[in-house]
Amino acid sequence: MDLTFVPIIEALADKLPQDVSGAWLTGTSLYILLGLVALTMVIIWGLPKLTKVIPASLTAILVVFGIVWGFGIDTKTVGDMASIQGGFPPFHIPNIPLNMATFMLILPYSVIVAGVGLIESLLTLNIIDEITETRGRGNKEAIAQGMANMLSGVFSGMGGCAMLGQSLINISSGARARLSGIVAAIGLLVIVMFGAALIEQLPMAALTGLMIMVAIGTFEWASLRTFNKMPKSDIFVMVTVTLVTIFLHNLALAVVVGVIIAALVFAWDNAKRIRARKFIDENGVKHYEIFGPLFFGSVTAFNEKFEIFDDPDEVIIDFKESRIVDMSAIEALNKITERYMKVGKKVHLKFLSNDCQKLLKNADKLIEVNVLEDPKYKVVVDNI
């Protein structure tokens, strides 16, 4: 599933030009905000073309802060939106009853939070891998994130995940080692504990421009060139995920919806791929060579391949190029063999893989047909 639109949606949705009361900015206030945002974006875009010694993001924030402070411009700051003042998290084990009722109450929210966290972390890891031309370890990242979140819970903290914006700013500033993430975390802790009063005076316009540039940097622009060449099903999934994210503000739900649609499209496409090559050998036995997976989506097309009343007394169904996937496939085979047996004809199954044979044996209703033993092939070699 394609999530290329998600970063830009998240950034724009969270940074819309609104004041504290939620009303839209208008007039001079709006123009000042847009001008400062544009200046931030220009600095972040242009400074790396001149020099990479100075971090472009930090420079843009400081320049915009200097202009706002020096000219006394009235614009929204971080402190106008919320306070970031805090202290060192104390150790505290949640005082809740440890029973099934508590578990069921927490479960849906924990699944949503874990799902969003894993999605963003793995998406961040994938983007960082592309930028640095390295290969991260997704499983290790997921396990470490889960352990850290559980430990955070006993320090009165909340769950977290890899941050796309912060990671890209870190990478663009030249960071490549794990130590950079540790330094960033310690720096954030120091700011929250001791530097909140200063940070709260930063203009929101600078942070808005920074996040928009992060979104532009993570957007897959190459996908626009191939948009008209993409399968319509992929476009539908992409647009659906985008709309759910925008209107419902729920990334986890958007991803689940996208996965379900993609799975249904995949099943539909594979259902159309099943084919059968038919021929009668010199012994008068009719062969059906099946191509494509046999599963719940393809059983209807599979049943239409057989000519039960016109076939000879012995039939071989060859699964060399096919695979029995689920119980719907087993039931379809069972019905086909029953129809042949009702007219007094014998059916053999050939070239069943080990997992297919195991699936047949584990089925509640075993198929009453002969499974032919596949021939053992040997290779002739010269002994030198």
PyMOL commands that set and color helices and strands:
alter all, ss='L'
color gray80, all
select helices_A, chain A and resi 6-14+27-50+56-71+78-81+100-132+138-153+164-172+178-194+196-199+204-218+222-225+227-229+232-248+251-271+299-303+327-342+354-362
alter helices_A, ss='H'
color red, helices_A
select strands_A, chain A and resi 275-280+286-294+314-324+346-350+370-371
alter strands_A, ss='S'
color yellow, strands_A
deselect
rebuild
show_as cartoon
